[in-house]
Every structure is written in structure tokens, then in C-alpha cells.
Amino acid sequence: MNEKNIVENLFVECEKHKKMVQWAINLLKSNKFYPFTSEILISLNEKDISLIDTLTFRFSKLQETLGKIFWQLILLMGENTEELTFLDVLHKMEKYKIINEASEWQEFRRIRNTITHDYETNYDLLSENLNLFFDKIQVFLSYYENAKNFYKTKLEG
């Protein structure tokens, strides 16, 4: 499989994760759980918890897959990736205007780790980070769209 096929398959995977993230967000908002508080989180039933589980799992997969796309875009641009760290890749994504700042990507990673790993132990921290996530998710989703547009405009042909 060549790099273009790889990146196109990764975009298909991202699209699935993006749709599930948006679905979970819409349901959580329509059920009036957002903005989150520790009291709201403590009172959730199993069905509602499964929505947050879906949200965190799919966001995690979306971020992981989008990171793979970033690597593939650099390869498709003809750059050598052997000596690059992921931070180097993020800086290149900044240069290509796919992401705003590497630090913002890292903040999403921190939020993801908090909502995934501190899920049932610290409701104050979890509610704070879920609210941050909801406040910033459109920025993250724009990174996916930017990567897709960059690929279509610069590399697809």
C-alpha cells in the first residue's frame, strides 16, 4: 500500500471517530449535562456514562489517527522523517497551517489523558477537563478538516 492509500484510509477512519465524537457531544448537550459539574458526573446512570466512554474513546482514537496522518503528510511532502520527534511533526503542521500551535495539540493530549485516566477518581478534575474539552473540541475538529484540505489541495493529485 502506498502513502496516498495509507493516508486516505486514515482519513476514512478519522471520519468515523469524528462522527461518533459529535454524536456523543450532541447527546450529552441535549441531556443538559454540559456544562459538567462533579454533582452531574456523580449522578450519571450507566447509559449516560457510556456516552462519556464513547466520547473519550473516540476522541482518543481520533487524536491518535490524526497524528498518524500528520506523519504521512510529511512523508508525502517528500521530507525525511527518520530523525523527527512528534514535536517536530507538530511544528511542521504549524508551518503548514494545519494546527494553530504545537502546545495546543499537547493541551488536547493532556485533557484526553485526564478524562480517560482520572475518570472515576476525581470528579472535580474530570468535570473541569470535560468542560475544557467541550469548549475546545471545534478547534480540534478544525485540525482534521485542515489536514484533509491540505491533502486535497497539495498532495492528492
DSSP file (Angstrom, degrees, kcal/mol; ACC not computed):
  #  RESIDUE AA STRUCTURE BP1 BP2  ACC     N-H-->O    O-->H-N    N-H-->O    O-->H-N    TCO  KAPPA ALPHA  PHI   PSI    X-CA   Y-CA   Z-CA
    1    1 A M              0   0    0      0, 0.0     2,-0.1     0, 0.0     0, 0.0   0.000 360.0 360.0 360.0 130.7    0.0    0.0    0.0
    2    2 A N     >  -     0   0    0      1,-0.1     4,-2.3     4,-0.0     3,-0.2  -0.324 360.0 -98.7 -84.8 171.8    1.4    3.4   -0.9
    3    3 A E  H  > S+     0   0    0      1,-0.2     4,-2.8     2,-0.2     5,-0.2   0.853 121.3  54.2 -59.6 -37.5    1.5    6.5    1.2
    4    4 A K  H  > S+     0   0    0      2,-0.2     4,-2.4     1,-0.2    -1,-0.2   0.920 109.7  46.7 -65.5 -41.8   -1.6    8.0   -0.5
    5    5 A N  H  > S+     0   0    0      2,-0.2     4,-2.3     1,-0.2    -2,-0.2   0.906 112.4  51.8 -63.8 -40.1   -3.7    4.9    0.1
    6    6 A I  H  X S+     0   0    0     -4,-2.3     4,-2.1     1,-0.2    -2,-0.2   0.953 112.2  44.1 -60.4 -50.6   -2.5    4.9    3.7
    7    7 A V  H  X S+     0   0    0     -4,-2.8     4,-2.1     1,-0.2    -1,-0.2   0.877 112.1  52.9 -66.6 -36.5   -3.4    8.5    4.3
    8    8 A E  H  X S+     0   0    0     -4,-2.4     4,-1.8    -5,-0.2    -1,-0.2   0.901 109.7  48.6 -65.5 -39.4   -6.8    8.1    2.6
    9    9 A N  H  X S+     0   0    0     -4,-2.3     4,-2.2     2,-0.2    -1,-0.2   0.871 109.6  53.1 -65.0 -36.7   -7.6    5.1    4.8
   10   10 A L  H  X S+     0   0    0     -4,-2.1     4,-2.7     2,-0.2    -2,-0.2   0.878 106.4  52.4 -66.4 -37.4   -6.6    7.1    7.8
   11   11 A F  H  X S+     0   0    0     -4,-2.1     4,-2.3     2,-0.2    -1,-0.2   0.897 107.9  51.5 -64.2 -39.3   -9.0    9.9    6.8
   12   12 A V  H  X S+     0   0    0     -4,-1.8     4,-1.6     2,-0.2    -2,-0.2   0.924 111.3  47.9 -61.4 -44.2  -11.8    7.4    6.5
   13   13 A E  H  X S+     0   0    0     -4,-2.2     4,-2.0     1,-0.2    -2,-0.2   0.923 110.7  51.2 -62.4 -44.3  -11.0    6.1   10.0
   14   14 A C  H  X S+     0   0    0     -4,-2.7     4,-3.1     1,-0.2     5,-0.2   0.897 104.9  56.8 -59.4 -40.8  -10.9    9.7   11.3
   15   15 A E  H  X S+     0   0    0     -4,-2.3     4,-2.3     1,-0.2    -1,-0.2   0.899 106.4  49.6 -60.0 -41.2  -14.3   10.5    9.8
   16   16 A K  H  X S+     0   0    0     -4,-1.6     4,-1.8     2,-0.2    -1,-0.2   0.931 113.6  45.2 -62.8 -45.8  -15.8    7.6   11.7
   17   17 A H  H  X S+     0   0    0     -4,-2.0     4,-2.5     1,-0.2    -2,-0.2   0.912 111.6  53.0 -65.1 -41.9  -14.3    8.8   15.0
   18   18 A K  H  X S+     0   0    0     -4,-3.1     4,-2.7     1,-0.2     5,-0.2   0.922 108.2  50.4 -59.4 -46.0  -15.3   12.4   14.3
   19   19 A K  H  X S+     0   0    0     -4,-2.3     4,-2.4     1,-0.2    -1,-0.2   0.897 111.7  47.5 -61.1 -40.6  -18.9   11.4   13.7
   20   20 A M  H  X S+     0   0    0     -4,-1.8     4,-2.5     2,-0.2    -1,-0.2   0.882 110.9  51.5 -69.6 -37.6  -19.1    9.4   17.0
   21   21 A V  H  X S+     0   0    0     -4,-2.5     4,-2.5     2,-0.2    -2,-0.2   0.947 112.9  45.6 -61.3 -47.7  -17.5   12.3   18.9
   22   22 A Q  H  X S+     0   0    0     -4,-2.7     4,-2.6     2,-0.2    -2,-0.2   0.893 111.7  52.4 -64.2 -39.7  -20.0   14.7   17.5
   23   23 A W  H  X S+     0   0    0     -4,-2.4     4,-2.3    -5,-0.2    -1,-0.2   0.942 111.9  45.2 -60.0 -49.0  -22.9   12.2   18.2
   24   24 A A  H  X S+     0   0    0     -4,-2.5     4,-2.6     1,-0.2     5,-0.2   0.905 113.0  50.7 -64.3 -41.6  -21.8   11.8   21.9
   25   25 A I  H  X S+     0   0    0     -4,-2.5     4,-2.6    -5,-0.2     5,-0.2   0.940 110.2  49.7 -60.7 -47.4  -21.4   15.6   22.3
   26   26 A N  H  X S+     0   0    0     -4,-2.6     4,-2.7     1,-0.2    -2,-0.2   0.904 112.8  46.4 -60.7 -42.5  -24.8   16.3   20.9
   27   27 A L  H  X S+     0   0    0     -4,-2.3     4,-1.8     2,-0.2    -1,-0.2   0.917 112.4  49.6 -67.0 -42.2  -26.5   13.8   23.2
   28   28 A L  H  <>S+     0   0    0     -4,-2.6     5,-2.4     1,-0.2     6,-0.6   0.897 114.8  45.2 -64.0 -38.8  -24.6   15.0   26.3
   29   29 A K  H ><5S+     0   0    0     -4,-2.6     3,-1.7    -5,-0.2    -2,-0.2   0.916 111.6  51.1 -69.2 -42.8  -25.6   18.6   25.5
   30   30 A S  H 3<5S+     0   0    0     -4,-2.7    -2,-0.2     1,-0.3    -1,-0.2   0.793 107.1  54.5 -67.6 -25.7  -29.2   17.7   24.7
   31   31 A N  T 3<5S-     0   0    0     -4,-1.8    -1,-0.3    -5,-0.2    -2,-0.2   0.365 115.8-120.3 -85.7   5.1  -29.5   15.8   28.0
   32   32 A K  T < 5S+     0   0    0     -3,-1.7    -3,-0.2    -5,-0.1    -2,-0.1   0.808  74.6 129.7  62.6  35.4  -28.3   19.0   29.7
   33   33 A F      < +     0   0    0     -5,-2.4    -4,-0.2    -6,-0.2     4,-0.2   0.684  43.2 115.1 -86.6 -19.9  -25.1   17.5   31.2
   34   34 A Y        +     0   0    0     -6,-0.6     2,-0.1    -5,-0.1    -2,-0.0  -0.846  58.9  45.3-101.1 133.3  -23.0   20.3   29.8
   35   35 A P  S    S-     0   0    0      0, 0.0     2,-0.1     0, 0.0    -1,-0.1   0.446  98.7-140.8 -73.0 144.4  -21.5   22.3   31.5
   36   36 A F        -     0   0    0     91,-0.3     2,-0.3    -2,-0.1    -2,-0.1  -0.408  22.9-178.8 -77.4 148.4  -20.4   19.5   33.7
   37   37 A T     >  -     0   0    0     -4,-0.2     4,-2.2    -2,-0.1     5,-0.2  -0.905  42.8-108.7-133.7 165.4  -20.1   19.6   37.5
   38   38 A S  H  > S+     0   0    0     -2,-0.3     4,-2.4     1,-0.2     5,-0.2   0.878 120.6  55.6 -63.0 -34.9  -18.9   17.0   39.9
   39   39 A E  H  > S+     0   0    0      2,-0.2     4,-1.6     1,-0.2    -1,-0.2   0.915 107.2  48.6 -63.9 -43.0  -22.6   16.6   41.0
   40   40 A I  H  > S+     0   0    0      1,-0.2     4,-0.5     2,-0.2    -1,-0.2   0.934 112.2  48.9 -61.6 -45.7  -23.7   15.9   37.5
   41   41 A L  H >< S+     0   0    0     -4,-2.2     3,-1.0     1,-0.2    -2,-0.2   0.893 109.6  51.3 -63.5 -40.3  -21.0   13.3   37.0
   42   42 A I  H 3< S+     0   0    0     -4,-2.4    -1,-0.2     1,-0.2    -2,-0.2   0.837 110.0  51.1 -64.6 -32.2  -21.7   11.5   40.2
   43   43 A S  H 3< S+     0   0    0     -4,-1.6    -1,-0.2    -5,-0.2    -2,-0.2   0.476  81.9 120.6 -87.8  -1.4  -25.4   11.3   39.3
   44   44 A L    <<  -     0   0    0     -3,-1.0     2,-0.1    -4,-0.5    -3,-0.0  -0.329  54.5-139.1 -66.6 142.3  -25.0    9.8   35.8
   45   45 A N     >  -     0   0    0      1,-0.1     4,-2.6    -2,-0.0     5,-0.2  -0.361  34.4 -90.9 -89.5 178.8  -26.6    6.4   35.1
   46   46 A E  H  > S+     0   0    0      1,-0.2     4,-2.1     2,-0.2     5,-0.1   0.874 125.7  52.8 -61.1 -39.2  -24.9    3.6   33.1
   47   47 A K  H  > S+     0   0    0      2,-0.2     4,-1.0     1,-0.2    -1,-0.2   0.918 112.1  44.9 -62.6 -43.8  -26.4    4.8   29.8
   48   48 A D  H  > S+     0   0    0      1,-0.2     4,-1.6     2,-0.2     3,-0.3   0.878 111.1  53.2 -69.0 -38.2  -25.0    8.4   30.3
   49   49 A I  H  X S+     0   0    0     -4,-2.6     4,-2.6     1,-0.2    -1,-0.2   0.878 103.4  58.2 -62.7 -37.0  -21.6    7.1   31.4
   50   50 A S  H  X S+     0   0    0     -4,-2.1     4,-2.5     1,-0.2    -1,-0.2   0.828 101.9  55.5 -64.7 -29.4  -21.5    5.0   28.2
   51   51 A L  H  X S+     0   0    0     -4,-1.0     4,-2.6    -3,-0.3    -1,-0.2   0.915 109.3  45.5 -65.6 -43.1  -21.8    8.3   26.3
   52   52 A I  H  X S+     0   0    0     -4,-1.6     4,-2.9     2,-0.2     5,-0.2   0.895 112.1  52.5 -67.4 -38.2  -18.8    9.8   28.1
   53   53 A D  H  X S+     0   0    0     -4,-2.6     4,-2.7     2,-0.2     5,-0.2   0.928 110.8  47.2 -60.3 -44.7  -17.0    6.5   27.5
   54   54 A T  H  X S+     0   0    0     -4,-2.5     4,-2.9     2,-0.2     5,-0.3   0.928 112.6  50.5 -61.2 -45.4  -17.8    6.7   23.8
   55   55 A L  H  X S+     0   0    0     -4,-2.6     4,-2.4     1,-0.2     5,-0.2   0.938 114.3  42.1 -58.7 -50.1  -16.7   10.3   23.7
   56   56 A T  H  X S+     0   0    0     -4,-2.9     4,-2.2     2,-0.2    -1,-0.2   0.904 116.8  47.6 -69.0 -40.4  -13.4    9.7   25.4
   57   57 A F  H  X S+     0   0    0     -4,-2.7     4,-2.4    -5,-0.2    -2,-0.2   0.953 115.6  43.7 -64.2 -49.5  -12.6    6.5   23.4
   58   58 A R  H  X S+     0   0    0     -4,-2.9     4,-2.5    -5,-0.2    -2,-0.2   0.867 113.6  50.7 -68.3 -35.7  -13.5    8.0   20.0
   59   59 A F  H  X S+     0   0    0     -4,-2.4     4,-2.8    -5,-0.3     5,-0.2   0.927 110.1  50.9 -65.5 -41.7  -11.6   11.3   20.8
   60   60 A S  H  X S+     0   0    0     -4,-2.2     4,-2.3    -5,-0.2    -2,-0.2   0.927 113.0  45.3 -58.7 -46.2   -8.6    9.3   21.8
   61   61 A K  H  X S+     0   0    0     -4,-2.4     4,-2.6     2,-0.2     5,-0.2   0.883 112.0  52.8 -65.4 -38.8   -8.7    7.3   18.6
   62   62 A L  H  X S+     0   0    0     -4,-2.5     4,-2.6     2,-0.2    -2,-0.2   0.928 111.3  45.5 -63.1 -45.2   -9.3   10.5   16.5
   63   63 A Q  H  X S+     0   0    0     -4,-2.8     4,-2.0     2,-0.2    -2,-0.2   0.917 114.2  48.9 -65.8 -42.4   -6.3   12.1   18.0
   64   64 A E  H  X S+     0   0    0     -4,-2.3     4,-1.5    -5,-0.2    -2,-0.2   0.922 114.5  44.9 -61.8 -45.2   -4.1    9.0   17.6
   65   65 A T  H  X S+     0   0    0     -4,-2.6     4,-2.0     1,-0.2    -2,-0.2   0.881 110.8  52.8 -69.8 -39.0   -5.2    8.6   13.9
   66   66 A L  H  X S+     0   0    0     -4,-2.6     4,-2.2    -5,-0.2    -1,-0.2   0.875 105.7  55.6 -64.9 -35.9   -4.8   12.3   13.1
   67   67 A G  H  X S+     0   0    0     -4,-2.0     4,-1.7     2,-0.2    -1,-0.2   0.898 106.5  50.4 -60.5 -40.1   -1.3   12.1   14.5
   68   68 A K  H  X S+     0   0    0     -4,-1.5     4,-2.2     1,-0.2    -2,-0.2   0.890 107.4  54.1 -64.1 -38.9   -0.6    9.2   12.0
   69   69 A I  H  X S+     0   0    0     -4,-2.0     4,-2.8     1,-0.2     5,-0.2   0.912 103.4  56.3 -61.1 -42.0   -2.0   11.4    9.2
   70   70 A F  H  X S+     0   0    0     -4,-2.2     4,-1.8     1,-0.2    -1,-0.2   0.924 107.6  48.3 -56.4 -45.0    0.5   14.2   10.2
   71   71 A W  H  X S+     0   0    0     -4,-1.7     4,-2.1     1,-0.2    -1,-0.2   0.926 112.0  49.6 -59.5 -45.1    3.4   11.7    9.7
   72   72 A Q  H  X S+     0   0    0     -4,-2.2     4,-2.8     1,-0.2    -2,-0.2   0.876 106.7  55.0 -64.9 -38.0    2.0   10.6    6.4
   73   73 A L  H  X S+     0   0    0     -4,-2.8     4,-1.5     2,-0.2    -1,-0.2   0.905 107.8  49.7 -62.1 -40.1    1.6   14.2    5.2
   74   74 A I  H  <>S+     0   0    0     -4,-1.8     5,-2.1    -5,-0.2    -1,-0.2   0.918 111.2  49.0 -65.0 -42.5    5.2   14.9    5.9
   75   75 A L  H ><5S+     0   0    0     -4,-2.1     3,-1.8     1,-0.2    -2,-0.2   0.928 110.1  51.3 -60.1 -44.8    6.3   11.8    4.0
   76   76 A L  H 3<5S+     0   0    0     -4,-2.8    -1,-0.2     1,-0.3    -2,-0.2   0.764 102.1  60.6 -66.3 -24.7    4.1   12.8    1.1
   77   77 A M  T 3<5S-     0   0    0     -4,-1.5    -1,-0.3    -5,-0.2    -2,-0.2   0.485 121.0-111.3 -78.2  -2.0    5.8   16.2    1.1
   78   78 A G  T < 5 +     0   0    0     -3,-1.8     2,-0.3     1,-0.3    -3,-0.2   0.659  69.5 143.2  84.0  16.4    9.0   14.3    0.4
   79   79 A E      < -     0   0    0     -5,-2.1     2,-0.4     1,-0.0    -1,-0.3  -0.625  55.0-114.7 -92.2 150.3   10.6   15.0    3.8
   80   80 A N        -     0   0    0     -2,-0.3     3,-0.1     1,-0.1    -1,-0.0  -0.693  28.7-178.0 -81.3 128.1   12.7   12.6    5.7
   81   81 A T    >   +     0   0    0     -2,-0.4     3,-1.2     1,-0.1    -1,-0.1   0.410  53.1 101.2-107.7   0.9   11.0   11.6    9.0
   82   82 A E  T 3  S+     0   0    0      1,-0.3    -1,-0.1     3,-0.0    -2,-0.0   0.862  91.2  33.8 -57.4 -40.1   13.7    9.3   10.4
   83   83 A E  T 3  S+     0   0    0     -3,-0.1    -1,-0.3     2,-0.0     2,-0.2   0.387  95.6 113.4 -97.7   3.6   15.1   11.8   12.9
   84   84 A L    <   -     0   0    0     -3,-1.2     2,-0.2     4,-0.1    -3,-0.0  -0.522  50.8-153.3 -83.3 141.4   11.8   13.6   13.7
   85   85 A T     >  -     0   0    0     -2,-0.2     4,-1.9     1,-0.1     5,-0.1  -0.576  36.6-104.8 -93.7 169.6   10.1   13.6   17.0
   86   86 A F  H  > S+     0   0    0      1,-0.2     4,-2.5     2,-0.2     5,-0.2   0.855 124.2  58.0 -66.3 -30.9    6.4   14.0   17.2
   87   87 A L  H  > S+     0   0    0      2,-0.2     4,-2.2     1,-0.2    -1,-0.2   0.901 104.5  51.3 -63.0 -39.3    7.0   17.6   18.5
   88   88 A D  H  > S+     0   0    0      2,-0.2     4,-2.0     1,-0.2    -2,-0.2   0.916 109.1  51.2 -60.1 -42.8    9.0   18.2   15.3
   89   89 A V  H  X S+     0   0    0     -4,-1.9     4,-2.1     1,-0.2    -2,-0.2   0.919 108.3  51.3 -60.9 -44.2    6.0   16.9   13.3
   90   90 A L  H  X S+     0   0    0     -4,-2.5     4,-2.0     1,-0.2    -1,-0.2   0.896 107.6  52.6 -61.5 -39.7    3.6   19.2   15.2
   91   91 A H  H  X S+     0   0    0     -4,-2.2     4,-2.2     1,-0.2    -1,-0.2   0.874 108.7  50.5 -64.4 -35.8    5.9   22.2   14.4
   92   92 A K  H  X S+     0   0    0     -4,-2.0     4,-2.1     2,-0.2    -1,-0.2   0.874 107.3  53.5 -67.7 -36.2    5.7   21.2   10.7
   93   93 A M  H  <>S+     0   0    0     -4,-2.1     5,-3.0     2,-0.2     6,-1.0   0.863 107.9  51.2 -66.5 -34.7    1.9   21.1   11.0
   94   94 A E  H ><5S+     0   0    0     -4,-2.0     3,-1.7     3,-0.2    -2,-0.2   0.943 108.5  51.7 -61.3 -48.0    2.0   24.6   12.4
   95   95 A K  H 3<5S+     0   0    0     -4,-2.2    -2,-0.2     1,-0.3    -1,-0.2   0.870 110.9  46.9 -58.0 -39.6    4.2   25.6    9.4
   96   96 A Y  T 3<5S-     0   0    0     -4,-2.1    -1,-0.3    -5,-0.1    -2,-0.2   0.417 114.7-120.1 -83.6   1.6    1.6   24.1    7.0
   97   97 A K  T < 5S+     0   0    0     -3,-1.7    -3,-0.2     2,-0.2    -2,-0.1   0.796  78.9 123.7  63.4  31.7   -1.2   25.9    9.0
   98   98 A I  S   <S+     0   0    0     -5,-3.0     2,-0.3     1,-0.2    48,-0.2   0.838  78.0  23.7 -86.2 -38.9   -2.9   22.6    9.8
   99   99 A I  S    S-     0   0    0     -6,-1.0    -2,-0.2    -9,-0.2    -1,-0.2  -0.871  74.0-133.5-120.5 160.0   -2.7   23.3   13.5
  100  100 A N  S    S-     0   0    0     -2,-0.3     2,-0.3     1,-0.3    -1,-0.1   0.957  83.5 -11.0 -74.4 -53.1   -2.5   26.6   15.4
  101  101 A E     >  -     0   0    0      1,-0.1     4,-1.5    -4,-0.0     3,-0.5  -0.997  53.6-128.4-151.0 144.6    0.2   25.7   17.8
  102  102 A A  H  > S+     0   0    0     -2,-0.3     4,-2.3     1,-0.2     5,-0.2   0.874 111.4  58.8 -59.2 -37.3    2.0   22.5   19.0
  103  103 A S  H  > S+     0   0    0      1,-0.2     4,-1.8     2,-0.2    -1,-0.2   0.833 101.3  54.6 -64.5 -31.1    1.2   23.5   22.6
  104  104 A E  H  > S+     0   0    0     -3,-0.5     4,-1.9     2,-0.2    -1,-0.2   0.904 107.4  49.5 -68.9 -40.2   -2.5   23.5   21.8
  105  105 A W  H  X S+     0   0    0     -4,-1.5     4,-1.9     1,-0.2    -2,-0.2   0.922 111.0  50.5 -60.1 -44.0   -2.2   19.9   20.5
  106  106 A Q  H  X S+     0   0    0     -4,-2.3     4,-2.2     1,-0.2    -1,-0.2   0.844 105.9  55.7 -65.2 -33.0   -0.4   18.9   23.6
  107  107 A E  H  X S+     0   0    0     -4,-1.8     4,-2.7     2,-0.2    -1,-0.2   0.898 106.1  51.2 -64.8 -40.2   -3.1   20.5   25.7
  108  108 A F  H  X S+     0   0    0     -4,-1.9     4,-2.8     1,-0.2    -2,-0.2   0.885 109.0  51.6 -62.3 -37.2   -5.7   18.3   24.0
  109  109 A R  H  X S+     0   0    0     -4,-1.9     4,-2.6     2,-0.2    -2,-0.2   0.910 109.9  48.5 -65.0 -42.0   -3.5   15.3   24.8
  110  110 A R  H  X S+     0   0    0     -4,-2.2     4,-2.3     2,-0.2    -2,-0.2   0.927 112.9  47.8 -63.9 -44.8   -3.4   16.4   28.5
  111  111 A I  H  X S+     0   0    0     -4,-2.7     4,-2.9     2,-0.2     5,-0.3   0.934 111.8  50.8 -60.7 -46.0   -7.2   16.8   28.5
  112  112 A R  H  X S+     0   0    0     -4,-2.8     4,-1.6     1,-0.2     5,-0.2   0.924 110.3  48.8 -58.3 -45.7   -7.6   13.4   26.8
  113  113 A N  H  X S+     0   0    0     -4,-2.6     4,-2.9     1,-0.2     5,-0.4   0.890 112.3  49.1 -63.6 -38.5   -5.3   11.8   29.4
  114  114 A T  H  X S+     0   0    0     -4,-2.3     4,-2.1     1,-0.2    -2,-0.2   0.945 113.1  44.6 -66.7 -47.7   -7.2   13.4   32.3
  115  115 A I  H  < S+     0   0    0     -4,-2.9    -1,-0.2     1,-0.2    -2,-0.2   0.726 120.8  42.6 -72.9 -17.6  -10.7   12.4   31.1
  116  116 A T  H  < S+     0   0    0     -4,-1.6     3,-0.4    -5,-0.3    -2,-0.2   0.885 124.9  29.0 -88.8 -45.4   -9.5    8.9   30.3
  117  117 A H  H  < S+     0   0    0     -4,-2.9     3,-0.2    -5,-0.2    -3,-0.2   0.764 123.6  43.2 -94.3 -26.8   -7.4    8.1   33.3
  118  118 A D  S >X S+     0   0    0     -4,-2.1     4,-1.3    -5,-0.4     3,-0.8   0.031  79.3 126.2-103.2  27.2   -8.9   10.1   36.1
  119  119 A Y  T 34 S+     0   0    0     -3,-0.4    -1,-0.2     1,-0.3    -2,-0.1   0.871  80.3  17.5 -57.6 -48.3  -12.4    9.2   35.0
  120  120 A E  T 34 S+     0   0    0     -3,-0.2    -1,-0.3     1,-0.1     3,-0.1   0.166 119.1  61.5-115.2  20.4  -13.8    7.8   38.2
  121  121 A T  T <4 S+     0   0    0     -3,-0.8     2,-0.3     1,-0.2    -2,-0.2   0.702 106.3  30.0-116.6 -26.5  -11.5    9.1   40.8
  122  122 A N     X  +     0   0    0     -4,-1.3     4,-2.6     1,-0.1    -1,-0.2  -0.764  56.0 178.2-139.7  90.7  -11.6   12.9   40.7
  123  123 A Y  H  > S+     0   0    0     -2,-0.3     4,-2.7     1,-0.2     5,-0.2   0.811  82.8  54.9 -67.2 -31.1  -15.0   14.3   39.6
  124  124 A D  H  > S+     0   0    0      2,-0.2     4,-2.2     1,-0.2    -1,-0.2   0.950 113.2  41.7 -65.6 -47.6  -13.9   18.0   40.1
  125  125 A L  H  > S+     0   0    0      2,-0.2     4,-2.3     1,-0.2    -2,-0.2   0.901 115.8  50.9 -64.8 -41.3  -10.9   17.5   37.8
  126  126 A L  H  X S+     0   0    0     -4,-2.6     4,-2.7    -8,-0.2     5,-0.2   0.929 110.7  47.2 -63.9 -46.0  -12.9   15.4   35.4
  127  127 A S  H  X S+     0   0    0     -4,-2.7     4,-2.2     1,-0.2   -91,-0.3   0.911 111.8  51.6 -64.1 -40.6  -15.7   18.0   35.1
  128  128 A E  H  X S+     0   0    0     -4,-2.2     4,-2.0    -5,-0.2    -1,-0.2   0.921 114.3  42.9 -59.5 -44.8  -13.2   20.8   34.6
  129  129 A N  H  X S+     0   0    0     -4,-2.3     4,-2.5     2,-0.2    -2,-0.2   0.833 111.0  53.8 -76.2 -32.6  -11.5   18.9   31.8
  130  130 A L  H  X S+     0   0    0     -4,-2.7     4,-2.7     2,-0.2    -1,-0.2   0.905 109.9  49.3 -64.5 -39.9  -14.7   17.7   30.2
  131  131 A N  H  X S+     0   0    0     -4,-2.2     4,-2.4    -5,-0.2    -2,-0.2   0.915 111.2  49.0 -64.6 -42.2  -15.8   21.4   30.1
  132  132 A L  H  X S+     0   0    0     -4,-2.0     4,-1.8     2,-0.2    -2,-0.2   0.928 111.0  51.3 -59.5 -44.6  -12.5   22.4   28.6
  133  133 A F  H  X S+     0   0    0     -4,-2.5     4,-1.6     1,-0.2     3,-0.3   0.939 111.3  46.1 -57.9 -49.7  -12.9   19.6   26.0
  134  134 A F  H  < S+     0   0    0     -4,-2.7     4,-0.3     1,-0.2    -1,-0.2   0.867 112.5  51.6 -63.3 -36.7  -16.4   20.8   25.1
  135  135 A D  H  < S+     0   0    0     -4,-2.4    -1,-0.2     1,-0.2    -2,-0.2   0.812 121.9  30.7 -68.3 -29.5  -15.2   24.4   24.8
  136  136 A K  H >X S+     0   0    0     -4,-1.8     4,-1.6    -3,-0.3     3,-0.9   0.466  86.6  99.3-111.2  -3.4  -12.2   23.5   22.5
  137  137 A I  H 3X S+     0   0    0     -4,-1.6     4,-2.8     1,-0.3     5,-0.2   0.838  79.6  58.8 -61.1 -33.7  -13.4   20.5   20.5
  138  138 A Q  H 3> S+     0   0    0     -4,-0.3     4,-1.7     1,-0.2    -1,-0.3   0.868 103.8  52.9 -64.5 -33.4  -14.3   22.6   17.4
  139  139 A V  H <> S+     0   0    0     -3,-0.9     4,-1.1     2,-0.2    -1,-0.2   0.934 110.7  47.3 -63.0 -45.4  -10.7   23.8   17.3
  140  140 A F  H >X S+     0   0    0     -4,-1.6     4,-1.2     1,-0.2     3,-0.8   0.924 110.2  51.4 -63.6 -43.7   -9.5   20.2   17.3
  141  141 A L  H 3X S+     0   0    0     -4,-2.8     4,-2.0     1,-0.3    -1,-0.2   0.819 103.0  60.3 -63.9 -29.3  -12.0   19.1   14.7
  142  142 A S  H 3X S+     0   0    0     -4,-1.7     4,-2.9    -5,-0.2    -1,-0.3   0.819  97.8  59.7 -66.7 -28.7  -10.8   22.0   12.5
  143  143 A Y  H <X S+     0   0    0     -4,-1.1     4,-2.4    -3,-0.8    -1,-0.2   0.909 105.1  48.7 -62.9 -41.3   -7.3   20.4   12.6
  144  144 A Y  H  X S+     0   0    0     -4,-1.2     4,-2.3     2,-0.2    -2,-0.2   0.939 113.4  46.2 -62.4 -47.4   -8.8   17.3   11.0
  145  145 A E  H  X S+     0   0    0     -4,-2.0     4,-2.7     1,-0.2    -2,-0.2   0.895 111.8  51.9 -63.3 -40.4  -10.5   19.5    8.3
  146  146 A N  H  X S+     0   0    0     -4,-2.9     4,-2.7   -48,-0.2    -1,-0.2   0.907 110.0  48.7 -62.5 -42.0   -7.3   21.4    7.8
  147  147 A A  H  X S+     0   0    0     -4,-2.4     4,-2.4   -49,-0.2    -2,-0.2   0.911 112.2  49.0 -64.5 -41.9   -5.3   18.2    7.3
  148  148 A K  H  X S+     0   0    0     -4,-2.3     4,-2.5     2,-0.2    -2,-0.2   0.927 113.6  45.8 -62.8 -46.1   -7.9   16.9    4.8
  149  149 A N  H  X S+     0   0    0     -4,-2.7     4,-2.8     2,-0.2     5,-0.3   0.886 111.2  52.8 -65.5 -39.6   -7.9   20.2    2.9
  150  150 A F  H  X>S+     0   0    0     -4,-2.7     4,-2.8    -5,-0.2     5,-0.6   0.932 111.1  47.2 -60.6 -45.9   -4.1   20.3    2.9
  151  151 A Y  I  X>S+     0   0    0     -4,-2.4     5,-2.3     1,-0.2     4,-2.0   0.941 114.3  46.4 -60.9 -48.5   -4.0   16.8    1.5
  152  152 A K  I  <5S+     0   0    0     -4,-2.5     5,-0.4     3,-0.2    -2,-0.2   0.897 120.0  38.8 -62.4 -41.5   -6.6   17.5   -1.2
  153  153 A T  I  <5S+     0   0    0     -4,-2.8    -2,-0.2    -5,-0.2    -1,-0.2   0.897 130.6  22.6 -78.5 -40.7   -5.0   20.8   -2.3
  154  154 A K  I  <5S+     0   0    0     -4,-2.8    -3,-0.2    -5,-0.3    -2,-0.2   0.753 133.5  17.3-100.5 -26.9   -1.3   19.9   -2.1
  155  155 A L  I  <<S+     0   0    0     -4,-2.0    -3,-0.2    -5,-0.6    -4,-0.1   0.675  94.8  81.7-126.8 -21.4   -1.0   16.2   -2.4
  156  156 A E      <       0   0    0     -5,-2.3    -4,-0.1     1,-0.3    -3,-0.1   0.886 360.0 360.0 -64.4 -41.3   -4.0   14.3   -3.7
  157  157 A G              0   0    0     -5,-0.4    -1,-0.3    -4,-0.1    -5,-0.1   0.464 360.0 360.0 -49.1 360.0   -3.3   14.9   -7.4
